[in-house]
Amino acid sequence: MQEMELARTVHHRLLDHYGYPAWRNPLPPLNELISTILSQNTNDTNRDRAFFQLRERFPTWEAVRDADEDDVIDAIRTAGLANQKGPRIQNVLKRITEDQGALDLEFLRELDVDKARDWLLQFKGVGPKTAAIVLLFSLDKYAFPVDTHIMRVSGRIGLRPLSMNAEKAHEYLEGLFPPDAYYAAHLNIIRLGREICQARRPNCPRCPLRNLCNYYAAEFDGHAEIA
């Protein structure tokens, strides 16, 4: 099966298995950007706790921007890597102010997806995944974020070369899935990675993609029942 056909089959198989996913209500793009920076190398619970603690201590993004660095670090400590994330968040806020004259990213809605992506990628600490999350979930633009779950699942299935890194996988997987499938495919593949295709002990017999999967074929050597 060709990779583009495989991607479409994966998407539809996961829709049949999980249904169309519903995520939380979209955040304003600046909020999403800061939340996603906080999410790096931590889980959703710690990210959300740190975000709410930050907003509770500082009622505006201007207040975060102008605060003492140690106070910002202390507010987001539950997200992990606070000594790195705090200064990065403040630097992003300062750079946005210098560039736009205000802390507002709504102007990105008027840009095409490539220009909006390039603008976000100018900041230290904002990589392809962070930019793609803001584009997809806040700005309703076609982008396909690639996290650790998507890297693992896409490699095992055979959607991408195993040697491909995450940065290249963003563009590569965007080319395989139809743009209108990005949202659902992204969320459903993550769910599969969390619930079934786990890193250490994947539950292959439960997987709705097992008869499409290179890992399953190699692991079970063709002897397991395939529905």
Backbone as CSV, one residue per row, in Angstrom:
resi,resn,N_x,N_y,N_z,CA_x,CA_y,CA_z,C_x,C_y,C_z
1,MET,0.845,-1.193,0.000,0.000,0.000,0.000,0.884,1.248,0.000
2,GLN,0.613,2.181,-0.904,1.355,3.420,-0.949,1.109,4.239,0.320
3,GLU,2.104,5.064,0.694,2.020,5.772,1.979,0.827,6.725,2.041
4,MET,0.513,7.411,0.945,-0.620,8.330,0.964,-1.928,7.563,1.149
5,GLU,-2.045,6.434,0.486,-3.233,5.587,0.658,-3.273,5.034,2.077
6,LEU,-2.110,4.652,2.603,-2.042,4.149,3.966,-2.500,5.211,4.962
7,ALA,-2.061,6.458,4.759,-2.454,7.542,5.666,-3.972,7.716,5.671
8,ARG,-4.573,7.689,4.513,-6.026,7.842,4.444,-6.737,6.662,5.108
9,THR,-6.186,5.476,4.918,-6.787,4.297,5.546,-6.670,4.377,7.060
10,VAL,-5.513,4.792,7.546,-5.324,4.979,8.985,-6.344,5.977,9.528
11,HIS,-6.490,7.092,8.847,-7.425,8.126,9.292,-8.842,7.578,9.396
12,HIS,-9.303,6.909,8.363,-10.681,6.416,8.362,-10.864,5.265,9.351
13,ARG,-9.838,4.429,9.498,-9.933,3.333,10.465,-10.057,3.881,11.896
14,LEU,-9.299,4.932,12.188,-9.359,5.523,13.525,-10.669,6.283,13.746
15,LEU,-11.201,6.886,12.701,-12.527,7.498,12.829,-13.583,6.445,13.157
16,ASP,-13.484,5.297,12.512,-14.430,4.216,12.799,-14.260,3.718,14.232
17,HIS,-13.016,3.699,14.710,-12.731,3.141,16.035,-13.041,4.125,17.153
18,TYR,-12.633,5.378,16.986,-12.759,6.374,18.050,-13.863,7.410,17.805
19,GLY,-14.263,7.572,16.563,-15.173,8.659,16.224,-14.390,9.945,15.976
20,TYR,-15.138,11.009,15.677,-14.489,12.295,15.433,-14.131,12.909,16.783
21,PRO,-12.861,13.251,16.994,-12.427,13.696,18.323,-12.879,15.116,18.632
22,ALA,-13.144,15.336,19.891,-13.482,16.682,20.366,-12.416,17.119,21.354
23,TRP,-11.722,18.210,21.052,-10.705,18.756,21.946,-11.339,19.880,22.749
24,ARG,-10.572,20.470,23.631,-11.096,21.592,24.401,-11.385,22.780,23.488
25,ASN,-12.120,23.739,24.019,-12.416,24.939,23.241,-11.116,25.633,22.850
26,PRO,-11.060,26.186,21.640,-9.825,26.840,21.200,-9.443,28.001,22.111
27,LEU,-8.157,28.129,22.359,-7.628,29.273,23.086,-7.257,30.375,22.100
28,PRO,-7.234,31.630,22.538,-6.650,32.679,21.696,-5.205,32.289,21.339
29,PRO,-4.731,32.691,20.173,-3.419,32.209,19.724,-2.266,32.504,20.675
30,LEU,-2.280,33.664,21.342,-1.195,33.946,22.281,-1.266,32.999,23.480
31,ASN,-2.457,32.766,23.991,-2.616,31.811,25.089,-2.157,30.419,24.687
32,GLU,-2.525,30.026,23.463,-2.125,28.702,22.985,-0.610,28.603,22.850
33,LEU,0.012,29.656,22.392,1.462,29.659,22.247,2.136,29.461,23.597
34,ILE,1.712,30.220,24.603,2.320,30.091,25.924,2.019,28.725,26.519
35,SER,0.785,28.255,26.385,0.421,26.935,26.902,1.267,25.840,26.260
36,THR,1.529,25.971,24.972,2.291,24.939,24.275,3.759,24.975,24.664
37,ILE,4.307,26.144,24.893,5.671,26.220,25.417,5.744,25.519,26.772
38,LEU,4.737,25.740,27.610,4.693,25.083,28.919,4.566,23.566,28.785
39,SER,3.949,23.101,27.707,3.689,21.670,27.545,4.929,20.879,27.163
40,GLN,5.976,21.542,26.756,7.163,20.848,26.265,7.796,20.009,27.373
41,ASN,7.978,18.725,27.092,8.618,17.785,28.018,7.849,17.617,29.330
42,THR,6.542,17.725,29.263,5.719,17.432,30.440,4.378,16.919,29.963
43,ASN,3.500,16.576,30.900,2.183,16.057,30.525,1.127,17.165,30.560
44,ASP,-0.056,16.840,30.072,-1.118,17.844,29.969,-1.527,18.396,31.331
45,THR,-1.555,17.534,32.343,-1.974,17.974,33.672,-1.018,19.022,34.231
46,ASN,0.279,18.748,34.136,1.271,19.704,34.636,1.275,20.990,33.823
47,ARG,1.079,20.862,32.513,0.987,22.047,31.658,-0.169,22.938,32.085
48,ASP,-1.350,22.333,32.247,-2.530,23.114,32.595,-2.390,23.748,33.979
49,ARG,-1.825,22.994,34.919,-1.643,23.547,36.259,-0.719,24.758,36.215
50,ALA,0.377,24.639,35.470,1.325,25.751,35.375,0.700,26.949,34.674
51,PHE,-0.082,26.695,33.629,-0.723,27.789,32.906,-1.682,28.553,33.820
52,PHE,-2.506,27.820,34.547,-3.478,28.487,35.425,-2.791,29.200,36.583
53,GLN,-1.704,28.634,37.080,-0.959,29.310,38.139,-0.329,30.601,37.622
54,LEU,0.152,30.554,36.405,0.740,31.750,35.801,-0.311,32.842,35.641
55,ARG,-1.489,32.480,35.128,-2.551,33.469,34.922,-3.142,33.965,36.237
56,GLU,-3.119,33.109,37.252,-3.633,33.528,38.548,-2.713,34.563,39.187
57,ARG,-1.414,34.356,39.033,-0.463,35.292,39.637,-0.348,36.579,38.831
58,PHE,-0.440,36.449,37.501,-0.279,37.618,36.621,-1.526,37.728,35.748
59,PRO,-2.369,38.702,35.972,-3.667,38.758,35.288,-3.590,39.093,33.805
60,THR,-2.471,39.629,33.338,-2.328,39.953,31.913,-0.986,39.437,31.410
61,TRP,-0.893,39.280,30.094,0.391,38.870,29.511,1.416,39.991,29.633
62,GLU,0.966,41.219,29.665,1.892,42.327,29.897,2.542,42.202,31.273
63,ALA,1.743,41.762,32.254,2.285,41.578,33.605,3.306,40.449,33.629
64,VAL,3.060,39.386,32.884,4.042,38.295,32.780,5.316,38.811,32.123
65,ARG,5.157,39.535,31.049,6.303,40.086,30.303,7.193,40.946,31.196
66,ASP,6.586,41.768,32.033,7.328,42.759,32.811,7.698,42.283,34.218
67,ALA,7.325,41.075,34.563,7.552,40.574,35.916,9.014,40.240,36.146
68,ASP,9.360,40.108,37.403,10.672,39.590,37.754,10.785,38.147,37.254
69,GLU,11.895,37.818,36.641,12.071,36.495,36.047,11.854,35.376,37.062
70,ASP,12.357,35.542,38.279,12.212,34.502,39.297,10.750,34.262,39.663
71,ASP,9.930,35.308,39.615,8.515,35.147,39.932,7.794,34.331,38.859
72,VAL,8.156,34.550,37.602,7.566,33.762,36.517,8.005,32.307,36.635
73,ILE,9.281,32.095,36.891,9.793,30.732,37.053,9.054,30.017,38.176
74,ASP,8.853,30.701,39.288,8.165,30.090,40.419,6.717,29.745,40.075
75,ALA,6.072,30.591,39.290,4.659,30.368,38.947,4.461,29.150,38.054
76,ILE,5.457,28.823,37.248,5.288,27.726,36.281,6.085,26.484,36.656
77,ARG,6.539,26.408,37.882,7.451,25.334,38.277,6.861,23.942,38.039
78,THR,5.539,23.799,38.176,4.928,22.478,38.011,5.051,21.947,36.588
79,ALA,5.341,22.801,35.618,5.490,22.345,34.227,6.848,21.708,33.970
80,GLY,7.782,21.843,34.925,9.126,21.329,34.693,9.931,22.257,33.805
81,LEU,11.241,22.173,33.922,12.156,23.020,33.139,11.799,24.496,33.263
82,ALA,11.342,24.892,34.452,10.864,26.265,34.637,11.957,27.293,34.419
83,ASN,13.196,26.962,34.782,14.293,27.910,34.597,14.555,28.203,33.121
84,GLN,14.144,27.285,32.263,14.281,27.478,30.822,13.018,28.102,30.224
85,LYS,11.866,27.589,30.630,10.608,28.029,30.028,10.239,29.453,30.441
86,GLY,10.513,29.816,31.694,10.146,31.157,32.153,10.795,32.261,31.333
87,PRO,12.136,32.263,31.207,12.786,33.282,30.387,12.360,33.235,28.925
88,ARG,12.100,32.039,28.410,11.667,31.939,27.012,10.302,32.584,26.810
89,ILE,9.397,32.336,27.738,8.067,32.947,27.632,8.183,34.464,27.693
90,GLN,8.960,34.978,28.622,9.110,36.430,28.730,9.778,37.008,27.488
91,ASN,10.749,36.297,26.950,11.408,36.784,25.739,10.442,36.810,24.555
92,VAL,9.620,35.765,24.426,8.613,35.740,23.351,7.657,36.923,23.497
93,LEU,7.203,37.181,24.707,6.279,38.287,24.934,6.925,39.632,24.613
94,LYS,8.182,39.786,24.959,8.888,41.038,24.649,9.074,41.205,23.146
95,ARG,9.412,40.111,22.470,9.628,40.188,21.019,8.324,40.485,20.282
96,ILE,7.226,39.879,20.729,5.932,40.162,20.097,5.582,41.642,20.273
97,THR,5.809,42.167,21.463,5.541,43.585,21.717,6.371,44.473,20.802
98,GLU,7.645,44.157,20.663,8.530,44.947,19.799,8.083,44.884,18.347
99,ASP,7.633,43.708,17.920,7.270,43.499,16.519,5.904,44.067,16.183
100,GLN,4.944,43.900,17.104,3.549,44.250,16.815,3.049,45.480,17.554
101,GLY,3.782,45.894,18.576,3.339,47.026,19.367,2.329,46.675,20.429
102,ALA,1.915,45.412,20.483,0.949,44.949,21.471,1.046,43.433,21.557
103,LEU,0.541,42.888,22.652,0.565,41.437,22.828,-0.711,40.832,22.256
104,ASP,-0.689,40.632,20.950,-1.862,40.135,20.237,-1.379,39.426,18.977
105,LEU,-1.813,38.177,18.804,-1.406,37.408,17.623,-2.553,37.196,16.640
106,GLU,-3.626,37.940,16.789,-4.763,37.768,15.891,-4.413,38.088,14.444
107,PHE,-3.385,38.911,14.228,-2.993,39.259,12.861,-2.567,38.028,12.063
108,LEU,-2.159,36.956,12.755,-1.712,35.755,12.054,-2.840,35.110,11.250
109,ARG,-4.086,35.388,11.625,-5.224,34.827,10.881,-5.245,35.316,9.435
110,GLU,-4.688,36.479,9.194,-4.711,37.069,7.855,-3.576,36.557,6.970
111,LEU,-2.616,35.859,7.558,-1.479,35.348,6.797,-1.773,33.949,6.285
112,ASP,-1.145,33.567,5.183,-1.272,32.174,4.768,-0.470,31.303,5.739
113,VAL,-0.706,30.006,5.682,-0.177,29.118,6.709,1.348,29.131,6.754
114,ASP,2.006,29.205,5.599,3.470,29.183,5.586,4.052,30.449,6.199
115,LYS,3.471,31.595,5.904,3.962,32.845,6.477,3.700,32.896,7.981
116,ALA,2.530,32.409,8.399,2.228,32.376,9.831,3.178,31.430,10.558
117,ARG,3.481,30.297,9.941,4.412,29.343,10.546,5.807,29.949,10.676
118,ASP,6.271,30.576,9.609,7.601,31.192,9.643,7.684,32.276,10.703
119,TRP,6.607,33.032,10.869,6.622,34.092,11.877,6.751,33.499,13.271
120,LEU,6.036,32.425,13.551,6.104,31.791,14.863,7.463,31.149,15.110
121,LEU,8.072,30.619,14.070,9.338,29.901,14.236,10.529,30.816,14.495
122,GLN,10.328,32.104,14.440,11.440,33.022,14.684,11.861,33.036,16.160
123,PHE,11.000,32.555,17.044,11.267,32.660,18.472,12.012,31.441,18.998
124,LYS,12.989,31.673,19.850,13.681,30.578,20.512,12.696,29.848,21.406
125,GLY,12.690,28.529,21.321,11.753,27.737,22.095,10.470,27.419,21.364
126,VAL,10.307,27.958,20.145,9.132,27.647,19.321,9.611,26.852,18.114
127,GLY,9.367,25.547,18.153,9.746,24.674,17.058,8.560,24.305,16.200
128,PRO,8.752,23.378,15.278,7.664,23.009,14.358,6.409,22.506,15.052
129,LYS,6.564,21.731,16.144,5.369,21.214,16.826,4.588,22.344,17.487
130,THR,5.279,23.208,18.204,4.606,24.320,18.879,3.898,25.209,17.873
131,ALA,4.588,25.553,16.786,3.972,26.394,15.758,2.751,25.708,15.155
132,ALA,2.866,24.421,14.866,1.760,23.701,14.232,0.543,23.619,15.149
133,ILE,0.759,23.471,16.461,-0.361,23.426,17.396,-1.115,24.756,17.394
134,VAL,-0.382,25.859,17.427,-1.024,27.175,17.388,-1.793,27.349,16.075
135,LEU,-1.180,26.964,14.976,-1.821,27.104,13.675,-3.103,26.279,13.583
136,LEU,-3.027,25.038,14.012,-4.159,24.129,13.847,-5.288,24.433,14.818
137,PHE,-4.966,24.584,16.092,-6.001,24.634,17.117,-6.499,26.041,17.436
138,SER,-5.667,27.049,17.234,-6.108,28.413,17.532,-6.460,29.210,16.289
139,LEU,-5.757,28.955,15.196,-5.922,29.772,13.999,-6.684,29.057,12.890
140,ASP,-7.044,27.782,13.141,-7.835,27.018,12.182,-7.156,26.959,10.815
141,LYS,-5.834,26.792,10.850,-5.059,26.657,9.620,-4.576,25.223,9.493
142,TYR,-4.294,24.812,8.270,-3.897,23.434,8.022,-2.438,23.221,8.423
143,ALA,-2.248,22.507,9.528,-0.922,22.133,10.000,-1.074,20.807,10.732
144,PHE,-0.014,20.024,10.756,-0.081,18.692,11.367,1.007,18.584,12.432
145,PRO,0.664,18.843,13.700,1.674,18.743,14.754,2.117,17.291,14.959
146,VAL,3.395,17.113,15.196,3.956,15.780,15.405,4.586,15.728,16.791
147,ASP,3.975,14.934,17.679,4.535,14.762,19.019,5.151,13.370,19.130
148,THR,5.538,12.983,20.348,6.207,11.691,20.521,5.294,10.518,20.167
149,HIS,4.005,10.644,20.465,3.076,9.559,20.139,2.950,9.392,18.628
150,ILE,2.822,10.497,17.920,2.686,10.425,16.465,3.979,9.925,15.828
151,MET,5.113,10.330,16.365,6.382,9.796,15.858,6.435,8.281,16.035
152,ARG,6.060,7.803,17.210,6.123,6.366,17.485,5.151,5.588,16.609
153,VAL,3.896,6.027,16.564,2.882,5.302,15.802,3.191,5.335,14.305
154,SER,3.540,6.501,13.800,3.809,6.608,12.360,5.017,5.780,11.948
155,GLY,6.008,5.674,12.835,7.170,4.839,12.529,6.833,3.364,12.551
156,ARG,6.072,2.941,13.549,5.727,1.527,13.649,4.838,1.079,12.493
157,ILE,3.883,1.913,12.146,2.964,1.538,11.069,3.697,1.480,9.729
158,GLY,4.620,2.402,9.533,5.315,2.508,8.256,4.881,3.712,7.448
159,LEU,4.277,4.705,8.131,3.867,5.930,7.449,5.067,6.794,7.075
160,ARG,6.142,6.692,7.813,7.339,7.486,7.552,8.567,6.605,7.705
161,PRO,9.688,6.986,7.089,10.938,6.250,7.314,11.327,6.298,8.786
162,LEU,11.774,5.190,9.328,12.127,5.130,10.744,13.261,6.086,11.097
163,SER,14.113,6.396,10.142,15.260,7.273,10.411,14.898,8.757,10.375
164,MET,13.681,9.072,9.973,13.278,10.478,9.839,13.097,11.113,11.209
165,ASN,13.613,12.338,11.383,13.454,13.023,12.664,12.122,13.772,12.708
166,ALA,11.800,14.288,13.900,10.493,14.915,14.097,10.335,16.173,13.251
167,GLU,11.403,16.944,13.104,11.300,18.179,12.327,10.894,17.881,10.888
168,LYS,11.522,16.883,10.286,11.177,16.535,8.910,9.821,15.841,8.829
169,ALA,9.437,15.170,9.903,8.168,14.431,9.889,6.966,15.359,9.769
170,HIS,7.075,16.588,10.268,5.950,17.518,10.149,5.562,17.724,8.686
171,GLU,6.518,18.121,7.894,6.233,18.373,6.479,5.857,17.080,5.760
172,TYR,6.536,15.995,6.108,6.306,14.720,5.435,4.884,14.209,5.675
173,LEU,4.452,14.208,6.931,3.118,13.711,7.240,2.032,14.655,6.737
174,GLU,2.308,15.953,6.726,1.356,16.890,6.128,1.108,16.557,4.666
175,GLY,2.121,16.028,4.005,1.966,15.677,2.603,1.210,14.387,2.372
176,LEU,1.052,13.577,3.429,0.365,12.294,3.281,-1.129,12.384,3.594
177,PHE,-1.470,13.094,4.658,-2.872,13.194,5.054,-3.555,14.328,4.297
178,PRO,-4.833,14.180,3.969,-5.574,15.302,3.396,-5.641,16.434,4.428
179,PRO,-5.502,17.685,4.015,-5.520,18.783,4.983,-6.744,18.791,5.888
180,ASP,-7.906,18.427,5.348,-9.098,18.454,6.195,-9.143,17.290,7.185
181,ALA,-8.136,16.414,7.128,-8.042,15.309,8.079,-7.043,15.595,9.193
182,TYR,-6.291,16.691,9.097,-5.209,16.932,10.055,-5.697,16.915,11.497
183,TYR,-6.777,17.625,11.759,-7.276,17.763,13.132,-7.617,16.393,13.723
184,ALA,-8.488,15.668,13.057,-8.944,14.382,13.583,-7.822,13.352,13.599
185,ALA,-7.022,13.311,12.538,-5.938,12.328,12.484,-4.919,12.584,13.585
186,HIS,-4.563,13.827,13.796,-3.612,14.180,14.851,-4.105,13.700,16.214
187,LEU,-5.332,14.041,16.564,-5.848,13.693,17.886,-6.089,12.193,18.038
188,ASN,-6.573,11.546,16.996,-6.844,10.113,17.106,-5.561,9.286,17.145
189,ILE,-4.536,9.697,16.424,-3.266,8.970,16.494,-2.642,9.127,17.877
190,ILE,-2.730,10.323,18.447,-2.238,10.521,19.811,-2.994,9.611,20.778
191,ARG,-4.302,9.543,20.635,-5.089,8.675,21.526,-4.665,7.220,21.375
192,LEU,-4.456,6.787,20.146,-3.991,5.420,19.915,-2.646,5.193,20.601
193,GLY,-1.748,6.178,20.487,-0.433,6.048,21.100,-0.482,5.985,22.613
194,ARG,-1.425,6.703,23.195,-1.546,6.702,24.656,-2.227,5.444,25.181
195,GLU,-3.238,4.969,24.469,-4.064,3.889,24.995,-3.635,2.502,24.529
196,ILE,-3.075,2.395,23.333,-2.798,1.072,22.763,-1.344,0.953,22.300
197,CYS,-0.905,1.859,21.437,0.437,1.759,20.843,1.449,2.449,21.749
198,GLN,1.559,1.957,22.972,2.435,2.570,23.957,3.892,2.222,23.693
199,ALA,4.764,2.999,24.286,6.189,2.862,23.968,6.755,1.510,24.382
200,ARG,6.472,1.084,25.611,7.143,-0.117,26.119,6.378,-1.401,25.839
201,ARG,5.065,-1.362,26.052,4.290,-2.594,25.884,3.043,-2.310,25.053
202,PRO,3.207,-2.165,23.741,2.031,-1.906,22.904,1.067,-3.092,22.930
203,ASN,-0.203,-2.768,23.011,-1.236,-3.809,23.072,-1.722,-4.098,21.651
204,CYS,-0.847,-4.711,20.876,-1.105,-4.910,19.444,-2.392,-5.668,19.142
205,PRO,-2.748,-6.704,19.891,-3.981,-7.426,19.550,-5.238,-6.560,19.619
206,ARG,-5.211,-5.475,20.386,-6.365,-4.575,20.483,-6.372,-3.498,19.411
207,CYS,-5.301,-3.384,18.657,-5.121,-2.231,17.785,-5.966,-2.323,16.517
208,PRO,-6.714,-1.291,16.188,-7.526,-1.319,14.961,-6.688,-1.197,13.691
209,LEU,-5.393,-0.924,13.837,-4.519,-0.771,12.676,-3.577,-1.959,12.496
210,ARG,-3.766,-3.033,13.249,-2.744,-4.075,13.295,-2.488,-4.732,11.942
211,ASN,-3.501,-4.855,11.102,-3.251,-5.484,9.806,-2.666,-4.514,8.795
212,LEU,-2.381,-3.257,9.238,-1.698,-2.277,8.381,-0.267,-2.047,8.844
213,CYS,0.117,-2.643,9.958,1.271,-2.184,10.725,2.514,-3.042,10.512
214,ASN,3.615,-2.405,10.149,4.891,-3.101,9.986,5.363,-3.718,11.300
215,TYR,5.189,-2.979,12.395,5.644,-3.471,13.700,4.888,-4.740,14.086
216,TYR,3.584,-4.730,13.886,2.769,-5.900,14.221,3.193,-7.093,13.368
217,ALA,3.397,-6.854,12.079,3.783,-7.949,11.188,5.114,-8.552,11.603
218,ALA,6.061,-7.702,11.987,7.377,-8.198,12.391,7.323,-8.870,13.759
219,GLU,6.586,-8.276,14.704,6.542,-8.776,16.076,5.842,-10.123,16.171
220,PHE,4.762,-10.275,15.399,3.983,-11.492,15.486,4.296,-12.459,14.338
221,ASP,5.139,-12.019,13.432,5.678,-12.886,12.376,4.587,-13.571,11.577
222,GLY,3.445,-12.884,11.442,2.389,-13.424,10.600,1.581,-14.538,11.211
223,HIS,1.890,-14.905,12.499,1.199,-16.040,13.085,-0.034,-15.648,13.897
224,ALA,-0.138,-14.357,14.264,-1.292,-13.929,15.049,-2.499,-13.744,14.142
225,GLU,-3.663,-13.865,14.730,-4.889,-13.642,13.964,-5.034,-12.175,13.619
226,ILE,-5.331,-11.900,12.388,-5.512,-10.522,11.928,-6.931,-10.378,11.410
227,ALA,-7.659,-9.453,12.042,-9.047,-9.233,11.622,-9.099,-8.191,10.529
